[in-house]
């Protein structure tokens, strides 16, 4: 019986992998310009890490985590998000001895949710975390960095939405106002939100259920309940974004799906993904390090959904390397191609992507095979070419063929 991939877990084939590699490389380039450095954290963490940080009443902790008991009886979880592991590493490795840390990461995350367009049970994220900066201008700079990255990828028709979620001083009053609003609408909420409305009413605002979206249309605004400090911070973020010419919209209904966020929250949405159109989201989380028994450090970060972003990009704009197939006819030509410093080495050292045809089939069969391999160009070396010091060059798309010097071919392919 054929064994297939697990539902919600997808293979990333070569064409997509090439696009993903470009997305990662560009992130390294752009984030590096802002002083961010890469960090790699484990895929598996102690379950308690996510329960303490994400929140017991979130969908993630309640029903989406891949949790198991290891041979020693410890409860472990495949990471459902990247911020908590980065903060755990930050505390454990005492990275806070440096006043400010700018970290970014790539990797798979795991949530047991219903697979749908752009959403899988194993999904991938690019994330960035700024640890040690409190100023509202730092929030704006990170949002600007994300915008520049998405612009350079060629993402069009995107919208940056921002909001303030308040802090420990003003959040309780907002929670009470929201709870009072929801008490008359409990029957209109989905089952999950009905069950947890008393304990965490904010979840109703983050719920993607059509019932909850409709029921909370006129819910109280977090902005209206923000304290003076949170209002000042939010105004600072807005002012800096305007100075940076970063276009944004204020969305007073937006809350994050994770409980550790405070003050600034933001989301980047794009057309082409349906109702759940977010490609990146994040915000400030000034209390998370303290909740994990570390020093109190102000933090701000975001995560980008790889799969959802990749769906919106034109693959042809990224996989630009031309595929060249080299065919050698006869033992002498094969030796000339394979030997140290030979034809293959010369082509590859020049930066060309070259596949050598090893089979002993006829020239006609080799050409058919090169066509099936998707070759852009075919190079042929036979006895005549060896004597003349030339190579036969065929442009597979145009069907044109010419015999010329290897150096000229390198220039032609690169052009």
C-alpha positions in Angstrom: 0.0 0.0 0.0 1.3 3.5 -0.9 2.2 5.7 2.0 1.1 9.3 1.6 2.0 12.4 3.6 0.0 13.2 6.7 -3.0 15.5 6.2 -1.9 19.1 6.7 1.8 18.2 6.1 3.0 19.1 2.6 6.1 18.4 0.5 8.0 21.5 -0.7 9.0 20.5 -4.2 12.0 22.0 -6.0 10.2 24.9 -7.7 8.7 26.1 -4.4 11.9 25.4 -2.5 13.8 27.7 -4.9 11.3 30.4 -4.2 11.5 29.8 -0.4 15.3 30.0 -0.5 15.0 33.4 -2.2 12.6 34.6 0.4 14.9 33.5 3.1 18.0 35.0 1.5 16.2 38.3 1.0 15.1 38.3 4.6 18.7 37.8 5.7 19.7 40.7 3.5 17.0 43.2 4.5 16.9 42.3 8.2 20.7 42.4 8.3 20.5 46.0 7.1 18.6 46.8 10.3 21.1 45.0 12.5 19.2 41.8 13.0 21.1 38.5 13.4 19.8 34.9 12.9 19.0 32.6 15.7 18.0 28.9 15.5 15.9 27.4 18.3 14.6 23.8 18.8 11.5 22.5 17.2 10.4 20.8 20.5 10.0 22.7 23.7 8.6 22.0 27.1 4.8 22.3 27.0 4.8 24.7 30.0 6.6 27.3 27.9 3.6 27.7 25.6 0.9 27.4 28.3 2.6 30.2 30.3 3.1 32.5 27.3 0.4 31.9 24.7 -2.5 31.6 27.2 -4.6 28.7 28.5 -7.8 30.0 26.9 -6.4 30.4 23.4 -7.4 28.0 20.6 -3.7 27.1 20.2 -3.2 25.8 23.8 -6.7 24.4 24.1 -6.9 22.2 21.0 -4.1 22.9 18.4 -0.8 21.9 20.0 1.0 18.7 19.1 1.9 17.6 22.7 3.3 14.3 23.8 5.0 12.6 26.7 8.6 11.5 26.2 10.3 8.4 27.7 11.1 10.3 30.9 7.5 11.4 31.4 8.1 15.0 30.5 5.4 16.8 28.5 6.8 18.2 25.3 5.3 20.2 22.4 6.1 20.8 18.8 6.4 24.6 18.7 3.2 26.3 17.5 4.9 29.7 17.2 8.4 31.1 17.4 8.4 34.0 19.8 8.2 32.0 23.1 11.2 29.8 22.1 13.3 32.8 21.1 12.5 34.5 24.4 13.3 31.3 26.3 16.7 31.1 24.5 17.3 34.8 25.2 16.8 34.3 29.0 18.5 30.9 29.2 21.6 32.1 27.4 21.7 35.5 29.2 21.5 37.4 26.0 20.1 40.3 28.0 23.6 41.2 29.2 23.7 43.1 25.8 21.3 46.0 26.1 19.5 45.4 22.8 19.2 42.1 20.8 17.8 42.0 17.3 17.1 38.4 16.3 15.4 36.7 13.4 14.6 33.1 12.6 13.1 30.7 10.0 11.5 27.4 10.5 8.5 25.0 10.8 5.7 25.5 13.3 2.9 23.0 14.2 -0.8 23.4 14.9 -3.6 20.9 14.7 -6.1 23.0 12.8 -8.3 22.4 9.8 -6.1 22.6 6.7 -7.2 25.2 4.1 -5.8 27.5 1.5 -2.4 28.6 2.7 -2.8 27.1 6.1 -1.4 23.7 7.1 -0.7 21.7 10.2 3.0 22.1 9.6 3.6 25.6 8.4 6.6 27.8 8.2 7.4 31.3 9.5 10.0 34.1 9.2 10.1 35.9 12.5 11.9 38.9 13.9 12.2 39.9 17.6 13.6 43.2 18.9 14.4 42.8 22.6 15.4 45.7 24.8 13.8 48.7 23.0 10.9 50.6 24.6 10.6 53.6 22.3 7.5 53.8 20.0 9.9 54.7 17.1 11.4 51.2 17.5 8.0 49.6 16.8 7.7 51.8 13.7 11.2 50.9 12.5 10.5 47.2 12.7 7.2 47.7 10.8 9.1 49.7 8.2 11.6 46.8 7.9 8.8 44.4 7.2 7.3 46.7 4.6 10.6 47.1 2.8 11.0 43.3 2.8 7.6 42.7 1.3 8.1 45.5 -1.2 11.3 44.0 -2.4 9.6 40.6 -2.8 7.1 42.3 -5.1 4.0 41.8 -2.8 1.3 44.1 -4.1 -2.1 45.2 -2.7 -1.1 44.9 0.9 -2.4 46.8 3.9 -0.7 47.5 7.2 -3.2 47.7 10.1 -2.3 48.9 13.6 -3.9 49.1 17.0 -3.1 49.5 20.7 -4.0 46.7 23.1 -3.3 48.6 26.2 -1.3 47.4 29.2 -1.7 45.9 32.7 -3.0 49.3 33.9 -5.8 49.9 31.3 -6.5 46.4 30.0 -8.7 45.4 33.0 -11.1 48.3 32.4 -11.4 47.5 28.7 -11.9 43.8 29.6 -14.8 44.8 31.8 -16.3 47.0 29.2 -16.0 44.3 26.5 -17.5 41.7 28.9 -20.5 43.9 29.6 -21.0 44.4 25.8 -20.8 40.6 25.2 -23.1 39.6 28.0 -26.2 40.4 25.8 -24.7 38.7 22.8 -23.4 35.4 24.3 -26.0 33.4 22.3 -24.8 35.0 19.1 -21.2 33.8 19.6 -19.7 30.5 18.5 -19.4 27.7 21.0 -15.8 28.3 21.8 -16.3 32.0 22.6 -19.4 31.2 24.6 -17.4 28.9 26.8 -14.5 31.2 27.4 -16.2 34.6 27.3 -16.0 35.1 31.1 -12.4 34.1 31.4 -11.0 35.8 28.3 -13.6 38.0 26.3 -10.9 39.3 24.0 -10.8 36.0 22.2 -14.2 36.9 20.7 -12.6 39.8 18.8 -9.9 37.5 17.4 -12.3 34.7 16.5 -12.7 34.0 12.7 -16.2 32.7 13.1 -18.7 34.7 11.0 -21.1 34.6 14.0 -18.5 36.3 16.3 -17.4 38.8 13.6 -21.0 39.9 13.2 -21.8 39.9 17.0 -18.7 42.0 17.8 -19.1 44.6 15.1 -19.9 47.4 17.5 -17.7 46.2 20.4 -15.9 48.8 22.5 -12.6 50.1 21.1 -9.2 49.3 22.8 -8.1 52.8 21.7 -10.9 54.5 23.7 -9.9 52.7 26.8 -6.1 53.1 26.5 -4.3 54.8 29.5 -2.3 58.0 29.0 1.0 56.0 28.7 -0.5 53.6 26.0 -2.1 56.5 24.1 1.2 58.4 24.1 3.1 55.3 22.9 0.5 54.6 20.1 0.6 58.2 19.0 4.4 58.0 18.8 4.2 54.9 16.6 1.7 56.6 14.3 3.8 59.8 14.1 7.0 57.8 13.3 5.3 55.7 10.6 4.1 58.9 9.0 7.6 60.4 9.0 8.9 57.2 7.4 6.1 57.4 4.7 4.8 54.0 5.8 1.1 53.9 4.8 -1.1 52.3 7.5 -4.7 52.0 8.7 -6.0 52.0 12.3 -8.1 49.0 13.1 -9.5 49.4 16.6 -11.0 45.8 16.5 -7.7 44.1 15.9 -6.3 42.0 18.8 -3.7 39.3 18.6 -4.5 35.6 19.1 -1.7 35.3 21.7 -2.2 36.6 25.2 1.3 38.0 25.7 0.8 41.1 23.5 0.6 44.6 25.0 0.4 48.1 23.5 1.2 48.1 19.8 -0.3 45.3 17.6 -0.2 45.2 13.8 -1.1 43.0 10.9 -0.3 43.0 7.2 -3.1 41.7 5.0 -3.1 41.1 1.2 -5.7 40.4 -1.4 -5.8 36.9 -3.0 -6.1 34.8 0.2 -9.8 34.9 0.9 -11.3 35.8 4.2 -8.3 34.9 6.3 -6.0 37.3 4.4 -3.2 37.9 6.9 0.4 37.3 5.7 2.2 38.8 8.7 1.4 40.0 12.2 3.0 41.0 15.4 3.3 43.6 18.1 4.8 44.5 21.5 5.1 42.1 24.4 6.8 43.9 27.3 5.8 41.4 30.0 6.8 38.1 28.4 10.4 37.9 29.6 9.3 38.5 33.2 6.6 35.9 32.9 9.3 33.4 32.0 11.3 34.3 35.1 13.8 36.5 33.3 14.4 40.2 33.7 11.7 42.7 32.6 12.7 43.6 29.0 10.5 45.5 26.5 10.1 43.6 23.3 8.5 43.9 19.8 8.3 41.4 17.0 6.4 39.8 14.1 6.0 36.6 12.2 5.4 36.1 8.4 3.5 33.0 7.1 5.8 31.5 4.5 3.1 29.5 2.7 0.6 32.3 2.5 3.2 34.8 1.3 4.6 32.4 -1.3 1.1 32.0 -2.8 1.0 35.7 -3.6 4.4 35.9 -5.3 5.3 35.2 -8.9 7.7 32.3 -8.9 9.1 33.3 -12.3 10.6 36.4 -10.7 12.8 34.4 -8.4 13.9 31.2 -10.1 16.0 33.0 -12.7 18.9 30.7 -13.0 19.1 29.1 -16.4 19.4 25.3 -16.6 22.2 24.1 -18.9 22.7 20.5 -20.0 26.1 19.4 -21.2 26.3 16.4 -23.6 29.7 14.9 -24.3 30.1 12.5 -27.2 32.9 10.0 -27.0 35.5 9.1 -24.3 37.8 12.0 -25.0 34.9 14.5 -24.8 33.7 12.9 -21.5 37.2 13.2 -20.0 37.5 16.8 -21.2 34.1 17.6 -19.5 34.7 15.7 -16.2 38.4 16.2 -15.5 39.7 18.8 -12.9 39.6 22.2 -14.5 37.6 20.8 -17.5 34.5 22.1 -19.2 32.1 21.4 -16.2 34.4 23.1 -13.7 34.8 26.1 -16.0 31.0 26.5 -16.4 30.2 26.0 -12.7 33.0 28.3 -11.5 31.4 30.9 -13.8 28.2 30.5 -11.9 26.2 28.5 -14.4 23.8 25.8 -13.3 24.9 22.7 -15.3 23.6 19.1 -15.5 25.9 16.6 -17.1 24.3 13.9 -19.2 26.0 10.7 -18.1 24.1 8.1 -20.2 25.5 6.4 -23.2 22.3 6.9 -25.3 22.2 8.4 -28.8 22.4 12.2 -29.3 18.8 12.2 -30.2 17.8 10.5 -27.0 20.0 12.8 -25.0 18.4 15.8 -26.5 14.9 14.5 -25.7 16.0 13.9 -22.1 17.4 17.4 -21.8 14.1 18.8 -23.1 12.2 16.7 -20.4 14.6 18.1 -17.8 13.6 21.6 -18.7 16.9 22.6 -20.1 17.1 26.2 -21.3 20.3 25.5 -23.2 22.2 22.4 -24.4 25.9 22.3 -24.9 27.4 19.6 -27.0 31.1 18.5 -27.1 32.2 15.9 -29.7 35.3 15.1 -31.6 35.0 18.1 -33.9 34.5 20.5 -31.0 37.5 19.1 -29.2 39.7 19.6 -32.3 38.4 23.2 -32.8 38.3 24.2 -29.2 34.6 25.1 -29.5 31.3 24.0 -28.1 28.0 23.6 -29.9 25.3 25.7 -28.2 21.6 25.2 -28.6 18.9 27.6 -27.3 16.0 25.2 -26.6 13.3 27.9 -26.6 14.4 29.5 -29.8 15.6 26.3 -31.5 18.7 28.1 -32.6 22.1 26.4 -32.7 25.6 27.8 -33.0 29.2 26.6 -32.6 31.4 29.0 -30.6 34.0 29.4 -27.9 33.2 28.4 -24.3 33.9 31.9 -23.0 31.3 33.3 -25.5 28.7 30.7 -24.3 29.2 31.8 -20.7 28.5 35.4 -21.6 25.5 34.4 -23.7 23.9 32.4 -20.9 24.6 35.0 -18.3 23.1 37.7 -20.5 
